Amino acid sequence: MPTFTRWGQAHLTAIALTLIVPLLLAVWMRYDRSGRVGRWSAAGFATILLGTIGVMFVWLDRGAAPRWQDMMPLHLCDLALFACAAACLTRHRFAYEIAYFWGLAGTLQGLITPDLDAGFPAAQFWFFFLGHGGIVGSVLFLTAGFGMRPRWSSLVRAYVTILAFAVVVGGFNAAFDTNYAYLCAKPGVPSLLDWLGPWPWYIGSLALVALANFTLLYTPWVIVDRLRARTAPWPDAPRAI
């Protein structure tokens, strides 16, 4: 089996396609008056995401993780994947909010520093980048194509939800000796967690990093809103009587 090379040609190609494909579809969608491009593209993203997680947990993880407890879709990227699929199919605001903040904050880290041993063209490579790239790509497509965007309240909801997620998954880890969301141990490859202190202190550091990332992800929209407010036409002055 080929070994994965970080920042190798296959890795860089996967990242480039993750960014280019959804933006091209969004541009195409804007010129399609029938609306079919948007509907079919959104359905395509959802199908890829759900199909990927299904294959990974039913086929790829069965031999490596014989316990059912180790095959649950309870990593942060897994929940972001389901949220992305739901947002693509329904355009529901809360699903988009989770997809936007969790997907971009958490999955971008996984996309840049993959916890992956198998390289191209192994099946694990394909499904890892289809899943992680599909999350980032679907968020880009929903934002650029359908014009969806977060609000300040979106940031609050996404952050409160991720804290609740950590509590629930931490309880599952304690009960079944698992390590979902890397709450019990750091991943086996270099990652951001290496800079956040030893266990369990890095969990608190990670909560602060998540809040900082969420705020950073919302910052472009603050800038956009301020620019729109400055360029908005002034209301007509009241006429003198």
PyMOL commands that set and color helices and strands:
alter all, ss='L'
color gray80, all
select helices_A, chain A and resi 9-31+36-64+68-71+76-90+93-112+123-146+152-176+180-182+192-195+201-231
alter helices_A, ss='H'
color red, helices_A
deselect
rebuild
show_as cartoon
